[in-house]
Amino acid sequence: MKTAFWIARRFSFARKRFRIINVISAISLAGIIVGVSTLLIVMSVLNGFQKLALDMFTTLEGPVQLVSRNGDPIEVSDSLLASIASVRGVASAEPFAEGEAIMSGGEKSELVMIRGLSATAHRELMRKTGTVQPYFSGETVSSGILLAERMKLSPFHEIKLFSPELITLGLEMLSEPYMLAALKIPETKVASRFTLQKIFDDRYVLAPNNFARNVLLLGGSSYSGIDIRAEAGVSGPELKKRLDRWLLASPLRKSSTLRTLESKYGDIFAVMELEKWASFSVLMLVVLVAALSLTGSLAMTAIDKQKELFYLRCLGLEKPQFMEIFLIQGGMTGIGGTAAGTALAWIVCRLQEAYGLVELPSKSAFIIEAYPVSMKTTDFLAVGATAIALSFLVSLYPARKAASIAGNHSLETKTN
């Protein structure tokens, strides 16, 4: 192996009779560098958009939620909240009420999602969005800006909110008219309009927990779930692992489950992940084309070094060793190009993170000004391993060609 590596290095850097070999080799190396760096930069930008979307969701919701397995409300007690808060890495555990409701304002009605927040969760939302005025207070609510514009709702506009189940109860009570008086449709006012994320802006109504529970007909200490947030420095996946261990030892393990935002909004994140790996497949073709040009370079090197190959055969080298020489030569180009491309991508991504060099086309249409970047070790490993593997694969043909040339008996006559 050491001998094959030394010979491969000599073949790579020795002067060749055919200058075109040097040009093709340089093109192969440059192509791998450009392909690997471009692929990593694009994947890091797509990771950045995915992280941005997750951050926008966590503005309103916890990255991990404790919910019922069958979708029913869960009973929340102070002891349960204290038990969750005692898990290492948990910053807060706040109950929430969330469900579908019918909102009627003026001549229009729509099916919306109402989400109740605790006082602590409300203050945290204000802190994260930099809002001074509360979104709601008492019995008022806050409407997503797209929903409000669609229904022409202005601040202090009176609306009615009620659960679809209330209609079902009303129909069931038609046989007992004296009970209908007990059914009351909650009325309230729109205190503000918010903008957080398109899904929330288009369909959500924020309200105090008690009002939301009243709309959703949740009695006693029933809630839809518990939002669990992590302390600074603790990632979502790590928090989920710790909470999984806590739930496994908890009496709630059979009736409750832990849900991440990636699973709750699975369709959105699945599309973003599909876009990322589709980009990987398309841009990897650039690396493949560059690697294929390496085949021609190595094959021409084998032809150029016919005499040297014959001398090596006379010194006792066998066919597997000749193949090893050219596989190492191709692998050296692949590893060098991949390493340089990876380093270039890392530098560009770091500069983009620090200075936002490349800005978005229309900054006013986004909540950020420059392309977001998030580098993942797994992406770098996947791209690097694939590029190097392709370099070795395309080196197989010229390696066999070199072994065939070295074993050609007609060389003896030409050499003599």
N, C-alpha and C positions, 0 to 999 in steps of 0.2 A: 504493500500500500504506500509506503514511504517513497519507494522508487518510482511508482506510477505517478505520485503527486509531484515529485521533482521533475520528471519528464514532461508532465502536463504543463507545469509552470514554464518550462523552457520553451515548449511549443507555443504557448500563449504570447510570450513576450519577445521571442526571437524574430529577427527580420525575415519577411517572407518574400519569395520571388514575385508573387502576384500581388500587387498593391491592392487590388480589389478585395482581397481577403481581409485586409485591415479595415477597409471601409465598411464591409458587411459586418464585421465583428463590432465595430464602433456603433453601427446602426442598431444591432441586436442589444448591446448594452444600454444605449440611450433609450431604446424602445421599452425595455424592461423597467428602467428608472422612471420614465414618464408614466407608463401604465400603472405601476405599483403606487406611485405617489398620487396620481389622479384618483385612483380607486379609493385609496385610504382617505383622501380629503373629502371626496363625495360622501363616503360612508360616515365620516365624522360629522359632516354637516347634517345629514339625515338623522343621525343620533341626536344632534343638537336640537332639531325641530321636535323630535320625539320627547326629549327631556323637557323642552319648553312646554309642550302640550301637557305633560305630566305635572309640571310645576303650576300650570294654570288650573288644573283640576284640584291640586292640593291646596290652592288658595281657599277653596270653599270646603273641601272634604279631606278627611284624614287619609294618608296613604294606605292604611290598613283599617278595616272595619270589622267589628264583631256583629254578625247578623244571624238570624235563625236559618236553619238548614232548609226548612220548607216554606220560607217566605213570610211566616207569621210574625207578629210583633214579639219582642222579647221583654221580659220583666227586668227593669234596671233598678238596682238598689245601691245605696251608698257603699255597702260592703263590697259589691261587685266592682264598682268604680275604683275603690281603694285597692282591691286586689290587682286590677289591671295596672294601676299607676305604680304598684310596687315592683313590677317587672323592670329589670335593668334596661335602660335605654328609652323607656316610655316617658315622654314629656307631659302628655295630657291625655285624658280619656273623657270625652264629652258625648252624652246621648243626643240623638237627633231623631226627628220625625219626618219621614219622607214618603210621598205617595201621590197618586194621580188625583186631581180634583177638577171640578168644572168651575171656571171663572166667568162670571157674567158682569159686564160693564156696559151700560147703555143698551144699544141694540145688538151688541155682539157677545157671543159666548165661545169659549175655547176650552179644550181639554189641556190642562197644564200640570206641571209637577210642582207641588208645594214642598218646601224644605224648611223645617223648623230648626232654629239654632238656639243653643243655650246662651246665656249672657256672656260667658267666657269665650265661646266660639264666635260670638258677634264681635267682641272686642278684638279678637285675633284677626278676624276678617278685615276690620277697620285698620288695624296696624299694617297688615300685609298690602293693602291697597292704598295706604296713605290717605284715607278718608277721615276728615275731622268730624263731620256730622254723621250721626247714626243712620244706618240704612232704614231702620224701623224702630218704633217704640210703642210700648203698650199693646194695643190691638191693631196697629197698622202693619202694612206689608211693604215690600220692595219688589218691583217687577223688573224682569229683564228688559233691556232697552228695545230689542227687536219685537218682543211680545207687546210692550207698551205702545210702540209705534203702530203695530198692526191693529191693535184694539183702540187706538187713539186715546190712550190713558195719560192724563197729566197728573202732576202732584195733587194730592187731596181729592182725587177722583174717587167717588164711591163705587164699590164693587161688591159682589157676592161670591163667596167661595164655599163649595160644598162637595162632599165626596159622592161619587156615583152610587155608592152603597146606600146613601140617603134616599135616592130615588127608589131603590129596591125595597127599603124599609117602608117607604110611603105606600107603595103598591100593596105590600103585605098587610098594611093597616087599614086598607079600604073597607075591610069587613068589620073594622072596629073604629068608626069615625071619631069617637071620643078620645082616641089615642093620638090623632093627628096633631093636636095642639102641642104635643110634647116634641114634635119635630120642628126644629128651628134652623133656618138657613143662616149661617154666620155672615154678618155684614161688616165691612171694614173700609178703610181708605188706603190709597196708594201713597205712601210717604215719600218714596223716591224711586228712581229708575237706575239700575246698575248695569255695568258692562264688565264681564269677567272673561268669558269664553263663549264661543258661538252657541254651543249646546245650552249653556245656562241662559245666555241673553235671549235665546229664541223661545224658551219654553218654561223657565223656572220663575217661581215666586218665592221670595224669602220672607220668613215670618218668625215671631217668637215661638219657642217650642210649645208652650201651652196653647197658643192659638192654632198652630198646625195640628196638634193632637186633637183639638176640638173639631177641626174640619175633617180629619181622617177617622174620627170616631174611636180614638184610642183612649181607653179608660184606665183608671188606676195609675200604675207606674209603668205602663206599656210604652215602648218606643220602637221605632223601626230598626234601630241599631246603635252602635257606639263608635264614634270616630276616634281613632287612636293615632296620635302623632309622635314622632320620634324626637329625641334630643339632638342637638347639633352634633354632627360628626357620625351619627348612626344612619346608615342607609336603609331604604325601605325593605330590601330583601333580608337584611340582617335583623331588622325589627320583626319581620314576619317569622323568621326562624325562632326567635326568642319567645314570641307569643304562641307559636305552635307548641313549644315545650310546656308553656304555662297552661294552654287549653287541654293538653293531653292529661294533665294531672288535675284538671278542674271537673266538677260535676256537670258542667255545661258541654262536655265533649261530645255527647250524643245528640244534643238538641241544637247546638250552635256551631258556626264555622267562621273562619277568618277569611275575609275577602279583600283582595287588593284592587286598586283602581284599574290596573291592567286587565283584570278579569271582569270587572264591572263594565268597563267600556272596551270589551274585547274586540269588537268590530273595528273600532277606530285604530287601536294599536296594531291589530293584525294587518290592516291595510298599509300602515306606515312601515311595518316590518317587511311586508311583501315588496314595497317600493325599494327598500334598502337592498334586499337580496336580488331583486331584479336588476338593480344597478350593478351589483357585484357581478352577475352573470354577463351583462352586456360589456362592461368595462374590462372584464377579464379577457375578452376577445383581443383587446389591444395587446395585453401581455402575451397571449398565445401567438399573435402574428409576429411580435418581436422575437419570441422564442423559436418560431419556425425559421426565421431568417438565420438563427444560430445554426440550424441544421446545415444550411448551405455553406456557412463559414467553416464549420468543422469538416464537412466533406471535402471542401477545397483545400483545407489544411492537410488532410490525409493524402491528397494527390500531390500537393507541394512537397510533402515530407516522405515520398516513396523510398528514396535512398536511405534516409535515416531509419525508417521502419524496417528495411531489410537488414541493416546493420544490427538493429536491436534484436531481430529474430536470430541472427547469427550468434548473438551474445547469450541466447537461451530463453528469450521472452516467448511466452506462449500466447495463444489467441485470447484467453480470458484477460491477460495482462494488457494486451493492446486495447481491448474494449474498455478496460478500467481506466487507461490513460485518457481516452477521449470522453468518457463519462465524467471523469473528474474535471477535465477542461471545460465541458459544457456546464457542469455544476458550479465551477468557480465563477463563470460569467453570470449564472443565475443568482448565486448567493451575493456576489458583488453588486449586481444591479438591484436586487431586492433590498439589500442593506442601505444602499444609497437612496433608493426611492422611499424607503421607510423613514430614514433620517430627514429627507426633504419634506415629506408629508408632516412629520412631527414639528419641524420648525415652522412651516406655514400655518399649521393649526394653532400653535402657541402664539404666534404673532396675531392671528385673527382673534383669539381669545383675549389677548391683552389690549390690542389697539383697534379691533374692528375695522381692518383695512378694507375689506370688501363690504360695501353697504348694500342693503336691500334696494331694489329698483324704485319702490314707492314707500318711503319711510312713514308717511302719514297713514298708510293703510295697515301698518303693523304696530305692535306694542314694543318692538325692538327696532333698532336702526340698522344693525349689521347682521350678517348671517351667523346664526349660533353654531357652536362647535362643541362636540363632546366625544373625546377619544376613548375607545374601549380596547383593552388589551386583547380580548378575544378576536376582535376584528383584525388587529395587526397580526396576530398569530395565524388566523385563517388565510389572509391575503399572502403573507410571507410563505407559509407552507405550500399553498397552491402554486405560487410563482416558481418556487424552487423545484417542486415536483414536476411542473411542466418543462423546466429547463433540463432536468434529467431525462424525461421521457423523449424529448425531441433529439436528445444526444444519442439515443440507442441506434438509430440508422447509421449516422456517420461512424459510430464506434464499431459496428459490424463491418462497415465498408473499410475502415482502417485495418481491421483484423484480416479481412480478405486480401487487401493489397499486400500486407506484410507476408502473407502465406503464398503469394503468387510466385511460382518458380521462374517465370520469365524475367523476373527482376535480377536473377543471378546473372543471366546473360548480359542484360543492360548494364549492370554494375561492372562486370568484367570488361 
